[in-house]
Amino acid sequence: MTLNEHAAFKHLFNKAHLAPPLIHLTLSGHSTCFREHRVGGKVTDQQDPKAEEFFLVQNKMTARELLSTGYVHNRARMISASFLTKHLLIDYRLGEQHYLKYLTDGDWAQNNAGWQWSAGCGCDAQPWFRIFNPITQALKFDPSGEYVRKYIPELSNVSNEWIHTPWLAPNDQRDQWNYPNPIIGLDEGRQRFLAAAKTHLKRDTP
């Protein structure tokens, strides 16, 4: 057992009772779409009627970067992890396993703790009610859309005005890009998670 693994196990077992039991809060949809982003093509998943509606731009490029390079910037990891676990209500362990499979710098303890931090269910995790806004994050850390254009070439000709929200552009421009709508609205996903989490945390736990 490495030092990192030892520290993670010790921390988890000593303070597990302090973590909100959100690990059991999950929704069974969209996980295949998250895992199988392919450069230059849409995802098809017969179990998910919305499979052709890609995630928000910020999460699509992260998925593509991971599969093509084996690396994702830390900020992008946090944004995607928050989106998967909170906006889509998918068990953090699915994202954790997927990232560890493809990361060239993958470390079990750091990857596991990072995903729990993002999901709000681990030791010393961020507050469970903190939810990253991918668009706000993108405007702050990638204002010119350079990162977007690198991994989503179908948006390479989109102006900076719409690069992070192409679905909001005028129809005549959207028709040129032929880019799908988000899989879920940010406010819709946020409110759904907060409602589900509040209900879940009111339950009696052993």
C-alpha positions in Angstrom: 0.0 0.0 0.0 1.4 3.4 -1.0 1.6 6.3 1.4 -1.2 8.0 -0.5 -3.4 4.9 -0.3 -2.7 4.5 3.5 -3.6 8.1 4.2 -6.8 7.9 2.2 -7.9 4.7 3.9 -7.1 6.0 7.3 -8.9 9.3 6.7 -12.0 7.5 5.2 -12.4 5.0 8.0 -11.7 7.4 10.8 -14.0 10.2 9.6 -16.5 8.4 7.4 -19.4 9.2 9.8 -18.8 12.9 9.1 -19.4 12.7 5.4 -22.9 13.3 4.1 -24.3 10.0 2.8 -24.7 11.2 -0.8 -22.9 8.2 -2.2 -26.2 6.5 -2.4 -27.9 9.3 -4.3 -27.8 8.4 -7.9 -29.7 8.4 -11.2 -29.1 5.6 -13.6 -29.1 7.7 -16.8 -26.4 9.3 -19.0 -23.4 7.4 -17.7 -22.7 5.7 -21.0 -22.9 9.1 -22.8 -20.3 10.5 -20.3 -17.9 7.6 -20.9 -18.0 7.3 -24.6 -17.5 10.7 -26.1 -15.8 10.2 -29.4 -13.9 12.8 -31.4 -15.9 13.7 -34.6 -19.0 11.7 -33.9 -22.1 11.5 -31.7 -22.7 8.9 -29.0 -25.4 6.4 -29.5 -26.9 4.6 -26.6 -30.1 2.7 -27.0 -30.8 2.9 -23.3 -30.7 6.7 -23.3 -33.1 8.5 -25.6 -31.1 11.7 -25.1 -27.8 10.2 -26.1 -27.4 12.5 -29.1 -27.7 15.5 -26.9 -24.1 16.0 -25.8 -23.3 17.4 -22.4 -22.4 21.0 -22.1 -19.4 22.1 -24.2 -17.2 22.3 -21.1 -17.7 18.6 -20.3 -17.6 17.3 -23.8 -14.1 18.7 -24.4 -12.9 17.3 -21.1 -14.1 13.8 -22.1 -12.3 14.1 -25.4 -9.1 15.3 -23.9 -9.0 12.4 -21.5 -9.5 9.8 -24.2 -7.1 11.4 -26.7 -4.3 12.4 -24.3 -4.7 10.5 -21.0 -4.6 13.8 -19.2 -7.1 16.5 -18.0 -6.3 19.8 -16.4 -7.3 19.9 -12.7 -9.9 22.7 -13.2 -11.6 20.8 -16.0 -11.6 17.6 -13.8 -13.5 19.4 -11.1 -16.0 20.9 -13.4 -16.8 17.6 -15.1 -16.9 15.7 -11.8 -19.3 18.3 -10.4 -21.5 18.2 -13.5 -21.6 14.4 -13.6 -22.4 13.9 -9.9 -24.7 16.8 -9.3 -26.4 18.0 -12.5 -26.8 14.4 -13.7 -27.0 12.6 -10.4 -24.6 9.9 -11.4 -22.7 7.9 -8.8 -19.2 9.4 -8.5 -17.7 6.0 -8.6 -18.5 5.6 -12.3 -16.6 8.8 -13.1 -13.8 7.8 -10.8 -13.4 4.4 -12.5 -13.5 5.9 -15.9 -10.8 8.5 -15.2 -8.5 6.0 -13.5 -8.8 3.8 -16.5 -7.5 6.4 -18.9 -5.4 8.8 -16.9 -1.6 8.5 -17.5 -1.1 10.2 -14.1 -3.8 8.2 -12.4 -3.3 7.6 -8.7 -5.9 5.6 -6.9 -6.0 7.7 -3.7 -5.9 11.1 -5.3 -8.4 10.2 -8.0 -10.8 8.7 -5.4 -10.5 11.5 -3.0 -10.9 14.1 -5.8 -14.1 12.6 -7.0 -15.5 12.4 -3.5 -14.5 16.0 -2.9 -16.4 17.1 -6.1 -19.4 14.9 -5.2 -19.6 16.3 -1.7 -19.6 12.9 -0.1 -16.0 12.4 1.0 -13.9 13.4 4.0 -13.0 17.1 3.9 -15.2 17.4 0.7 -16.5 20.6 -0.6 -19.9 21.5 0.8 -22.5 19.2 -0.8 -24.6 22.3 -1.9 -21.7 23.8 -3.8 -22.3 23.2 -7.5 -19.8 24.3 -10.2 -21.4 26.3 -13.1 -19.5 25.1 -16.2 -20.2 28.3 -18.2 -19.1 30.6 -15.4 -15.9 28.6 -15.0 -15.3 28.6 -18.7 -15.7 32.3 -19.0 -13.2 32.8 -16.2 -10.5 30.3 -17.2 -11.0 30.0 -21.0 -12.5 33.3 -22.1 -11.2 33.1 -25.6 -12.4 29.5 -26.1 -9.0 28.2 -27.0 -9.5 25.0 -25.0 -12.9 24.5 -26.5 -11.7 24.8 -30.1 -8.8 22.5 -29.6 -11.0 19.5 -28.5 -14.3 20.4 -30.3 -13.2 21.2 -33.8 -16.8 21.4 -35.0 -17.0 24.7 -33.0 -13.7 26.0 -34.4 -15.5 28.8 -36.4 -17.8 29.9 -33.6 -17.2 33.4 -32.4 -16.1 34.1 -28.8 -19.6 35.4 -28.1 -21.1 32.0 -28.5 -18.2 29.6 -28.0 -19.3 28.5 -24.5 -23.0 28.6 -25.2 -23.5 27.7 -28.9 -27.1 26.5 -28.3 -28.0 30.1 -27.4 -26.8 31.6 -30.7 -29.3 32.7 -33.4 -30.8 29.9 -35.4 -29.1 30.8 -38.6 -25.7 30.4 -37.0 -26.6 27.3 -35.1 -27.7 25.7 -38.4 -24.2 26.2 -39.7 -22.6 24.4 -36.7 -25.1 21.6 -36.4 -24.3 21.4 -32.7 -26.8 19.6 -30.4 -28.5 21.0 -27.4 -27.3 20.4 -23.8 -28.4 17.2 -22.2 -29.8 19.2 -19.3 -30.3 22.8 -18.3 -27.9 24.1 -15.7 -30.6 25.6 -13.5 -32.8 22.5 -13.9 -29.9 20.2 -12.9 -29.0 22.4 -10.0 -32.5 22.5 -8.6 -33.0 18.8 -9.1 -29.8 18.0 -7.2 -30.5 20.3 -4.3 -34.0 18.9 -3.9 -32.9 15.3 -4.1 -30.0 15.9 -1.7 -32.1 17.7 0.9 -34.6 14.9 0.8 -31.9 12.2 1.0 -30.1 13.9 3.9 -33.2 14.0 6.0 -33.4 10.2 6.0 -32.3 8.3 9.1 -28.9 6.7 8.5 -27.3 3.9 10.6 
